[in-house]
């Protein structure tokens, strides 16, 4: 495993690099064939939504029509490092709630739902995201009122936040984005469009990837974000707790249809977990000096507000080499 970086140091242990609304992310690290790329390296981490100590960066995206569905808030911002891998390599994404420690909650135990991984050329274009892995409800619950076993809670959270996928065989060399996603269905009995205080919660996170080698397989046409999911999709509006209620207005649906397209036929049918080596980098991001609320970016230092600006996602149509860190 290699880490491509325009900076002098390819693995950064300090959290200072991520103080521009770039800390406290969903995916804290990425392992390639069991080797840790380093905390936050290659990951386009989302923005904080408020100042210290009240802001947080692990809130969901709920508006299916928002550009934030693509790679979350600040998903259009490149990070200095790009993770290198080859076709067939095993990628393990480590999801965390607060820190890279064994006691971390990963995701709330109530947030049952599916998990997916998409792959797109970098930068993405219309219909460029191809699904290469998914998992939804994989077992019924133990007991008549149990919600079942789901990817987010009974698999990923139960396995220290590890989400496993393999790089498609023969994939053509070049720059890509991995779009990994978990969905919380705990308030999804109604759509956000019809009830903005509820609705499914989407947690997308993107990783910069360079594929090496002499492969010649190109990704097929995929889907766009936003656009891949619809407000009335059965996988978006779903009462995950229906079976736990004493009274219902309609029979409970016992099957679940994962939203989005089917998994590409060129993806691996098996995604085995691999032994992971030692963790590299900080266990937690503890400071930030910028945050975004309703597209307004506020910057501060030593408790003083320095100024504000407006954030609007600006996705490039051509690939640019990431800017090195100062």
N, C-alpha and C positions, 0 to 999 in steps of 0.2 A: 504494500500500500504506500502511495506517495501523496503528498499534499502540495499542490501547485500554489504558489503564492508570489505576489509581486512585492511582498515585504521581505526584509532581510531575515526575519525569524518566521518559520512556517508554523510553529505551534506556539500559541500565545497563552500564557498562564494567568496573565493579569486581566482584570475586568475593565480596566480603563479604556480599552479599545472599543467597548460597547456602550459607553456612557451616553452617546447620542441616541437615546430612546431605543437602545439595542440590547438591553439585558432582560433577564428573567424570562427566557424564551420557552417555547413548547419543547422542541427537540434540543436537548442540551449538547448532544454529541453524536457523531457518526463513526461506526467501526467498519473497516473494510477488511474482510477475511479475519475478523477478530482483533484487528489492530486499531486502537483509538486514534482518531484524527485530531482530538483535542477539543476541550470545551468551547462550544460556539463556532469552531472553525468551519468555514464553508456554508454556514447556515444563515439564511436571511431572517433574522429574528424580528419579531413584531415590536411595535411601539408601546411604551408605557402610556397609560391613560390618565395620569395625574402625578403630582409631585410626591416626593418622599414625605412621610412613610406610607402614604395612603394609596398611591398609584400601583397598578399591576399591569403586567403584559400578557397574562394568560387568559384574558377574556375572549369570548367567542365572536365570530362573525355570524350574523343572523339574517342579513338582507341578501337574498339570492341574486339580486340584480346589481350588487356592489362589486366594483373592481377588486375589493379586498378579498373576495372569494377566490381569487387567483392564487395569491401567496401571502395573504394577510396584509395588515397595515405596514407600510414600508417595504412590502414585498418587491417593489420595483427597484429598490436600492441594492446595488451590488455590495458584497463584502470582499475584503482583500484576498481571502483564500478560496481556492477551488480544489475540491477533493478529486483525486485521480483514481480511476478504477479501470478494469478490463472486463470484457464480456465473460459472464459466468461467475464473476466475483460475488461474494456474499456481502450484502450491506445490512448492517444492524443499526437502526435509529433508536437512540435512547431518549424517550419522552420523560419529562420531569415536571412536577408542579412547582417546587421551590428549590430543590437542591439535589445534587448527585450523591445521595446518601441512601442507605438501605431503608431508613424509616420514612422516606418521602412518600406521600400519598399517591403520586403519579396523576391520578384523576379521581374525582369524587366517586365513591362507591355507588352513588345513585345514577351516575351518568352512563347508563347502558347505551350501547349503540355499535354501529359498524366502523370499520377502519379500511382505508384504501390507499393505494400508492399509484400515482400517475408519473409518466415520463414525457418530457417535451424537449425539443431543441431549445437552446437558449440563444436569443430571446424567443418566447412563445409567439405563435402567430394564430390566425383563425383556425380552429379545430386541430390544434397541435398536441393536446394532452391525451396520451394513450394510457389506459388503465393496464397495469401489469400485475396487480395483486389486490385482493379484497377478502374480507372476512366479516360476517355479520353475526346473526344469531346461530350458534353452532350446536346448541343443545337445549332441551327443555329444562325448566327449573325443577328442583327437587321439592315436590309438594304442589298442591293444587293452586296455590296463589303466588307461586314464585315467578318472577319476570323472565326467567331463562338465563342462559349463559351467552354472553356477548363478547365481541372482540375487544372492546375498550376496557371492560372491567374484569372479565374472567380469563382473558388471554394476556393482553399487553400489560395492564396494571398488575396482574398476578405474576408477571415475569419481569419485574423490575423495570417496566417501561420499554421493554425491547420489542421492536417491530422489525421483522426480517423480510428481506426481498432479495432477489438475485438479478444482476444485470443480464438482459436478454442475450442469448447466444448469438454470436456473429454481428452484434450491433456495430454500426459504422462509427469510426472515430470522430470525435468532435465534442462540442460543448452542449451540455444538457442541463435541465432543471428536473430534480425529483420533487414532485408535489405530494407530500404525505399528508394524510388527513384522518382525524377521528371526528365522529359525530355523536353528540349527546342527545338522546331522545327523551330525556326525563320530563320535558315540557312540550313535547312534539304532538300532543293530541290535537293541536290546532296550529295553523301556520302563523308565522310571524307577521305575514301580510295582513291577516285578519285580526290578530291580537298581538301587538308589538311587545307586550310584557311577557309573552311566552313564545313558543316556536322552537324548532330544532336548533341546536347550537353546533356550529361548524368550526373546527380547529385545523385550518390548513397551515402548512409550514413548508417552505421550499429550500432546497439544498443545491448549491452550485457543483456541477459535476463535469469532469473532463474524461471522456472515454478514450483509452489508448488502444493500439493494436491495428490490425489490418482487416477488420471486419467490413462487410459490404451490405449489411442488412439495414435498411432504412425503416423508420417508424411509419406505420400506415396513418391514414387520416384518423383523427381522434375527435375530441370535443373541446369546447371553449369554456373558459371561466372568466367572467360569469356566463351562464347559458346552459351549462351541462345539466343542472337540476331545475325542475319546475316546481311551482308552488303547490301543485296538487299531486305531485309524485307520491305514490304509496310509501316510499322509503323516507320521505320528508315529513309527511303527516302520518304519525303512527303513535298509538297509545301503548307505550311500552309497559305501563302499569295497569292495563285494563284487567288483567287476570287477578290483580290484588284487590280490586274494588268489590264491595259487597253488593252494589247495584250498578247496572250499566244500562244505557239506552239502546244498545245494539250488541249482538254477539261479539266476543273478542276475536280478533284476528290472531291466529296462532302461527302463521308463517310471516316471514319478513322478506321484502324485496329490496336489495341494496340499490341505492340510487346511482344514476350514471350508466355508462355503457357496460357491456360485458368485458371481461378480461381479454386482452389481445391473445390470439392463438400463438403468437410468437414468444409469449412470456413463459417462464418456467412453471410447470404444473406443481412442483414441490418447492417450498421455501424453508428448508431446514434451519434450525438455529445452530450456531457455531459457538465454540468456546471463545470467550472474550478475554483479552489480555488486560493489563493494568490500565486504569484510568489515567488520562493525561489532562492536566489543566486544573483550573479552579473548580471547586465543588458548587459554588453559588455566586451569582452576580448580586452585589449588595448595594450598588449606587448607580444613580443616573442623574443627568442634569438637563434632560429635555423630555417633553411629553406632548402628546397630541390629543386634543379633545375637539370633536366636531370639526376636523380639518385644520384647527388652529394649533400651530407648533409654539410652545412656550419654552424658553431657555432660561436657566437660572444658574447661579453660582453662590455658594456660601449662604444659601437662604434668600438671596436677592434675585428678583426677576430681571433678566438682562434685556429681554425683548421678545417679540412674537412674530410669526410669519404664517403664511397659509400653505398647507400641504395638499398637493394634488398629485396622484400617481402619474408618473411620466414613463411609460414603457417604451424603450427604444425598439426600432425595427431591425437594427443590426447589432451584432455582437461587438462589445468593447471590452478590452482587457481591463480588469478591475483596477481601481486606483490604489496604489500602495499606501500603507499607513505612514503617518508622519514620524 
